[in-house]
Amino acid sequence: MAITRFGPQVKRSYQSHGFRLKLTATAILGLCFVFVWSVFSKFSVTSQRESFDDIAEPVSAARGKVSDFRIHFGKEDPKKGQESDESRVVKSEPTLDDKDKKKINGSLPIKPEEGQDKGQKEGDKEESQENKGESEIGEVIREKGEEEENGKRGEELNGGENANEEGEREFDLINSEDLDQEAVDDENEVSRSRKKKKELGPLFDPKTQYNWKLCNTRSKHNYIPCIDVESASGRLQSYRHHERSCPRSPVMCLVPLPHDGYGDPVRWPESKLKILNKNVAHPKLAAFVNSQDWVVESGEYLTFPQNQSVFKGGIQYYLDSIEEMVPDIEWGKNIRIVLDIGCKDSSFGASLLEKDVLTLALGLKDDLVDLAQLALERGFPAVVSPFSARRLPFPSGVFDAIHCSECNMAWHSNGVKLILELNRILRPGGYFILSTKHNSVEAEEALSKLTVSVCWNILADKVDEVSDIGVKVYQKPESNNLYRLRRKRDPPMCKENENTDAAWYVPLKNCLHAIPEAIEQRGTEWPEVWPKRLNTFPDWMNKIEGLTADSEHWKTVVKGPYLTGLGVDWSTIRNVMDMKAINGGFAAALSKQQVWVMNVVPVHAPDTLPIIFERGLFGVYHDWCESFGTYPRSYDLLHADHLFSRLKNR
């Protein structure tokens, strides 16, 4: 009976005091968690590398892989309480503002909770955000079969960073003073939040001697990390990727020089006619040279006879025939920026350069002869990029014309996506020039159907009697009227909110982008003729006064310190890269010099690349945590203005 009476009493007692017991237990557990967190949060994984003596040795030639470096960005071993020196993330003081953090990490900045030390909280959260950004960006695995994952990542990068939150592009001027002030503000904020932490010196100590290892790869002195495939099996017939794919670990080795060394390049403009053979020599190129008449091996040089070209009758005859067939094409006036798909003998770009036309040669991934390298050695613009499943690294509607001569495109298999990509980067009203010789009937029919489906108007179709080359000239529509009149909506129109300028790791789309129609949109009007185009800013650009001031600033800087005060012998400079081109002011200031400038807009910076193209200059998107798509030893001068200070967190 006692037990029977005790049971109801306990039940009534629990009902009256149960809530308080639960609340007390929860409070105790919470206090324990706070105590544990406060203890372990005092430890930091941030470290400063004192030397690079622990850089890994190159993998043996039998394996055929790139030397691996032992710093793994954003990786932690869950079995270890603290990372070893070789696996820690090397960090500098962060200088990105909250907006940049949002772009890189893909999430909103975390606000500190009440009741905790604000300085310590901010420091811990910055480290957490940095590790998260590095984990998401630096360790994305880009294998051939992961196109969809890479596409989503590319859309996030370009959609979130190259377009504003409303889906409409705004082109805001970012000048050097703003960047300086921004960097100063960031440094002050960080110093306030980390007063108790030890100050770290520069990553590269000028007093320390570094010993870098040489890359040991199949492609040897022509190794391009994100383009060349390195297989341990050696069974691959080609060492080039089908798509861009970077090594999982950072490549921390030096690409070796050619076997016979690298000699001083032939200076411009003599390099148009000859280059040092040993600077570009390899077996496949030697076999190719023996079968051609436009390039001749002459002693230690490769020479390029002026009267020889892949176009019979001469390149000048070829260009004149195009202007004769389509009178609206005026080289060097309304046609300023041209993309040449499939680099051949460079005679096309060389002749157009004399007419004030900038031609960017696109060296395709299956070019094992490395003709794009010959173009760069001669002093002509070129980039190396695959073109089969992902978008090219250009914004939409920027090229005045696209040229494709014997480019061997598979129009009958994957042609619809290729044509749609060319349609994306071609300016409304722009021209597509196709020259072929003995093209197959299957390819002809496939191309004809494709051009009709995207409403390209064929302006000329002629087989030249002298060169025996068939030339076709198409024109992209200037408005959406033809798209609306299509009976069969195939390919369909893309979604209105899709970012047409998204290009970094974005897969090719099987849809047709609408042509801008509003007067305040970019692409509704053709740019001014060259050279007026260089300093004419249309209404769709914001802060035109700032753009003008930025141009004047770079004119002053280039004319003064750059050309006369830095000790640079500009007679030896031809290929120039602006690693963080904002509005193209640096390239515009050099427009009268005997150089060409590759303007690179980082994918994590505001998208100003359309402004650069509108001014009659060209460039590409790129992520500087990856290898650039070009051959080693391609550029004579690199210009980096406020680049590394903005990459400290990465």
Residue pairs with C-beta under 8 A, 6 or more apart in sequence:
14 21
41 120
41 124
43 82
44 127
44 197
45 76
45 82
45 83
45 88
45 89
45 127
46 88
46 89
46 91
46 127
46 200
47 85
47 88
47 89
47 90
48 90
48 200
48 201
48 203
49 85
49 90
49 203
50 205
50 208
51 208
51 210
52 210
52 211
52 212
52 252
53 211
54 70
54 85
54 86
55 67
55 69
55 70
55 211
55 212
55 213
55 252
55 253
56 67
56 68
56 69
56 70
56 213
56 252
57 67
57 213
58 66
58 67
58 213
58 214
58 215
58 216
58 253
59 65
59 66
59 67
59 68
59 216
60 216
61 216
63 232
64 216
64 217
64 218
64 230
64 231
64 232
64 234
65 216
65 217
65 230
65 232
66 215
66 216
66 217
66 223
66 225
66 230
66 247
66 251
66 253
67 213
67 214
67 215
67 216
67 251
67 252
67 253
68 249
69 249
69 250
69 251
69 252
69 253
70 86
70 87
71 86
71 87
71 88
71 89
71 90
71 250
71 252
72 87
72 139
72 249
73 89
73 134
73 135
73 138
73 139
73 250
74 89
74 131
74 132
74 133
74 134
74 135
74 136
74 138
74 139
75 87
75 135
75 139
76 83
76 87
76 131
77 83
77 87
83 89
89 130
89 131
89 134
90 203
91 127
91 130
91 200
91 648
91 649
92 200
92 203
92 648
92 649
93 187
93 190
93 191
93 194
93 200
93 648
94 126
94 130
94 186
94 190
94 648
94 649
95 182
95 183
95 186
95 187
95 190
95 645
95 646
95 648
95 649
96 104
96 186
96 646
96 648
96 649
97 182
97 185
97 186
98 109
100 604
100 646
101 109
101 129
101 133
101 649
102 108
102 109
103 160
103 161
103 604
104 133
104 136
104 137
104 604
104 649
104 650
105 129
105 132
105 133
105 136
106 136
106 156
106 160
107 132
109 125
109 129
110 125
110 128
110 129
112 118
112 121
112 122
112 125
113 121
118 193
119 192
119 193
119 194
119 195
119 196
122 193
123 193
123 194
123 197
126 190
126 193
130 649
133 649
133 650
134 649
134 650
137 623
137 625
137 650
138 250
138 625
138 650
139 248
140 149
140 150
140 153
141 248
142 150
142 244
142 245
142 246
142 505
143 245
144 241
144 242
144 243
144 245
147 243
147 389
147 390
147 507
148 507
150 390
150 505
150 507
151 390
151 505
151 506
151 507
153 505
154 390
154 391
154 502
154 503
154 504
154 505
154 506
154 507
155 499
155 502
155 506
157 502
157 504
157 505
157 603
157 604
157 623
158 499
158 501
158 502
158 503
158 504
158 506
158 603
158 607
158 621
159 499
159 502
161 603
161 604
161 605
161 606
161 607
162 169
162 499
162 501
162 502
162 603
162 606
162 607
162 621
163 169
163 499
163 501
163 502
163 607
164 170
167 497
167 499
169 501
169 522
169 607
169 610
170 542
171 540
171 541
171 542
171 607
171 608
171 610
171 611
172 542
172 543
172 606
173 542
173 543
173 546
173 547
173 550
173 582
173 583
174 582
174 583
174 606
174 608
175 546
175 549
175 550
175 553
175 582
176 553
176 641
176 642
179 642
179 646
180 642
183 642
183 645
183 646
204 210
212 252
212 253
212 254
213 252
213 253
213 254
214 253
214 254
214 255
214 256
215 223
215 251
215 253
215 254
215 255
215 256
216 253
217 223
217 228
217 230
218 228
218 230
218 231
218 234
218 239
219 228
219 230
219 239
220 256
221 255
221 256
221 257
221 258
221 259
221 632
222 228
222 282
222 370
222 373
222 631
222 632
223 255
223 632
224 384
224 627
224 629
224 630
224 631
224 632
225 246
225 247
225 251
225 626
225 627
226 241
226 244
226 245
226 246
226 247
226 626
226 627
226 629
227 240
227 241
227 244
227 365
227 384
227 386
227 627
227 629
228 239
228 240
228 241
229 236
229 238
229 239
229 240
229 241
229 245
230 239
231 239
238 366
238 368
240 365
240 366
240 368
241 365
241 386
242 365
242 386
242 388
242 389
243 386
243 388
243 389
243 390
244 385
244 386
244 390
244 505
244 629
246 626
246 627
251 627
255 632
258 278
258 279
258 280
258 281
259 281
260 278
260 281
261 278
262 278
262 279
262 633
263 276
263 278
263 279
264 572
265 271
265 275
265 276
265 279
265 377
265 572
265 574
265 636
266 274
266 275
266 276
266 301
267 571
267 572
267 574
268 379
268 574
268 594
269 379
269 594
271 377
271 378
271 379
271 574
272 304
272 350
272 378
272 379
273 303
273 304
273 306
274 298
274 301
274 302
274 303
274 304
275 301
275 302
275 374
275 377
275 378
276 300
276 301
276 302
276 377
277 297
277 300
277 301
277 302
278 300
279 377
279 633
280 302
280 370
280 373
280 374
280 377
282 370
284 368
284 369
284 370
285 369
285 370
285 374
286 297
288 369
289 295
289 296
289 297
289 302
290 297
292 345
293 305
293 308
294 304
294 305
294 308
294 309
294 310
294 345
294 347
295 302
295 303
295 304
295 345
295 374
296 302
296 303
296 304
296 305
297 303
302 374
304 345
304 346
304 347
304 378
307 314
309 315
309 318
309 345
309 347
310 344
310 345
310 347
310 405
310 406
311 317
311 318
311 347
311 405
311 435
311 467
311 469
312 466
312 467
312 468
312 469
313 464
313 466
313 467
315 347
315 348
315 350
315 351
316 351
317 466
317 467
318 348
318 435
318 464
318 467
318 469
319 331
319 348
319 351
319 352
319 355
321 462
321 464
321 471
322 329
322 433
322 460
322 471
322 473
323 329
323 330
323 331
325 459
325 460
325 462
325 471
325 473
326 431
326 459
326 460
326 473
328 334
329 335
329 401
329 431
329 473
330 529
331 352
331 355
331 356
331 357
332 352
332 355
332 356
332 357
332 530
333 529
333 530
334 400
334 526
334 529
335 357
335 400
335 401
335 431
336 356
336 357
336 358
336 400
336 527
336 530
336 533
336 616
337 357
337 358
337 360
337 398
337 399
337 400
337 401
337 613
337 616
337 617
337 618
338 349
338 352
338 357
338 358
338 359
338 360
338 399
338 400
338 401
338 402
338 403
339 359
339 360
339 362
339 394
339 399
339 401
339 402
339 403
339 425
340 348
340 349
340 359
340 360
340 361
340 362
340 403
340 404
340 405
341 362
341 364
341 387
341 402
341 403
341 404
341 407
341 409
342 362
342 363
342 364
342 367
342 404
342 405
342 406
342 407
342 408
343 361
343 362
343 363
343 364
343 367
343 371
343 372
343 374
343 375
343 382
344 371
344 405
344 406
345 371
346 361
346 371
346 374
346 375
346 378
346 380
348 359
348 403
348 405
349 359
349 360
349 361
349 375
349 380
349 381
350 378
350 380
352 358
352 359
353 359
353 380
356 530
356 531
358 381
358 596
358 616
358 617
358 618
359 380
359 381
359 403
360 381
360 382
360 383
360 618
361 372
361 375
361 380
361 381
361 382
361 383
362 382
362 383
362 385
362 387
362 392
363 370
363 371
363 372
363 373
363 375
363 382
363 383
363 384
363 385
364 384
364 385
364 386
364 387
364 407
365 384
365 385
365 386
365 387
365 388
367 384
370 631
372 382
372 383
372 384
372 631
373 382
373 631
373 634
375 381
375 382
376 382
376 575
376 630
376 631
376 634
379 574
379 575
379 596
380 596
381 575
381 596
381 598
381 618
382 630
383 393
383 598
383 620
383 629
383 630
384 629
384 630
384 631
385 392
385 393
385 629
387 418
387 421
388 414
388 418
389 417
389 507
389 508
390 505
390 506
390 507
390 508
391 421
391 424
391 502
391 503
391 506
391 507
391 508
391 509
392 421
392 425
392 503
393 503
393 504
393 620
393 621
393 622
393 629
394 425
394 503
394 609
394 613
394 620
394 621
395 425
395 500
395 501
395 503
395 607
395 609
395 610
395 613
395 621
396 424
396 425
396 500
396 501
396 513
396 523
397 424
397 425
397 426
397 427
397 428
397 430
397 500
397 516
397 522
397 523
397 610
398 425
398 427
398 609
398 610
398 613
398 614
398 618
399 425
399 426
399 427
399 430
399 613
400 427
400 430
400 431
401 426
401 430
401 431
401 432
401 433
402 422
402 425
402 426
402 430
402 431
402 432
402 433
403 433
403 435
404 432
404 433
404 434
404 435
405 434
405 435
405 436
406 435
406 436
406 437
409 415
409 418
410 418
411 418
411 419
411 443
411 446
411 447
411 450
412 442
412 443
412 445
412 446
415 446
415 447
415 450
416 450
416 453
416 491
416 510
417 508
417 509
417 510
418 508
419 450
419 451
419 453
419 454
420 454
420 491
420 508
420 509
420 510
420 511
420 512
421 508
422 432
423 454
423 456
423 476
423 512
423 513
424 500
424 513
426 432
426 476
427 476
427 523
427 526
428 476
428 477
428 478
428 479
428 515
428 516
428 523
428 524
429 475
429 476
429 477
429 478
429 526
430 475
430 476
431 459
431 473
431 474
431 475
431 476
432 456
432 473
432 474
432 475
432 476
433 471
433 472
433 473
433 474
434 447
434 471
434 472
434 473
434 474
435 469
435 470
435 471
435 472
436 469
436 470
437 468
437 469
437 470
439 470
451 458
451 474
453 486
453 488
453 490
453 491
454 476
454 491
454 512
455 477
455 482
455 483
455 486
456 474
456 475
456 476
456 477
457 474
457 475
457 477
458 472
458 473
458 474
459 473
459 474
459 475
460 471
460 472
460 473
461 470
461 471
461 472
461 473
462 470
462 471
463 469
463 470
463 471
464 470
464 471
477 483
477 515
478 515
479 515
479 517
480 514
480 515
480 517
483 493
483 512
483 514
483 515
491 510
491 511
491 512
492 511
492 512
493 511
493 512
493 513
493 514
494 500
494 509
494 511
494 512
494 513
494 514
495 511
496 514
498 509
498 513
500 513
501 607
501 609
501 610
503 621
504 603
504 621
504 622
504 623
515 523
516 522
516 523
516 524
517 524
518 524
519 525
519 539
520 539
520 540
521 540
522 538
522 540
522 610
522 614
525 538
527 533
527 536
527 538
527 614
527 616
528 536
530 616
531 591
531 616
533 614
533 615
533 616
534 588
534 591
534 615
534 616
534 617
535 548
535 551
535 588
535 615
536 615
537 544
537 547
537 548
538 614
541 547
541 611
541 614
547 583
547 611
550 582
550 583
550 585
551 583
551 585
551 588
551 589
553 585
554 585
554 586
554 588
554 589
555 585
555 588
555 589
557 589
558 586
558 589
558 590
559 589
562 568
563 570
563 593
568 637
570 593
570 595
572 636
573 595
573 636
573 637
574 594
574 595
574 596
574 636
575 595
575 596
575 598
575 634
575 635
575 636
575 637
576 587
576 590
576 595
576 596
576 597
576 598
576 635
576 636
576 637
576 638
576 639
577 597
577 598
577 600
577 635
577 637
577 638
577 639
578 584
578 586
578 587
578 597
578 598
578 599
578 600
578 619
578 639
578 641
579 600
579 624
579 638
579 639
579 640
579 643
580 600
580 601
580 602
580 605
580 640
580 641
580 642
580 643
580 646
581 587
581 597
581 599
581 600
581 601
581 608
581 612
581 619
582 601
582 605
582 608
582 641
583 608
583 611
583 612
584 599
584 608
584 611
584 612
584 615
584 617
584 619
586 597
586 639
586 641
587 597
587 599
587 612
587 617
588 615
588 617
590 597
591 617
595 637
597 617
598 618
598 619
598 620
598 635
599 609
599 612
599 617
599 618
599 619
599 620
600 619
600 620
600 621
600 622
600 628
601 607
601 608
601 609
601 612
601 619
601 620
601 621
601 622
602 621
602 622
602 623
602 624
602 643
602 646
603 621
603 622
603 623
604 623
605 646
609 619
609 620
609 621
612 618
612 619
613 619
620 629
622 628
622 629
624 643
624 647
625 647
625 650
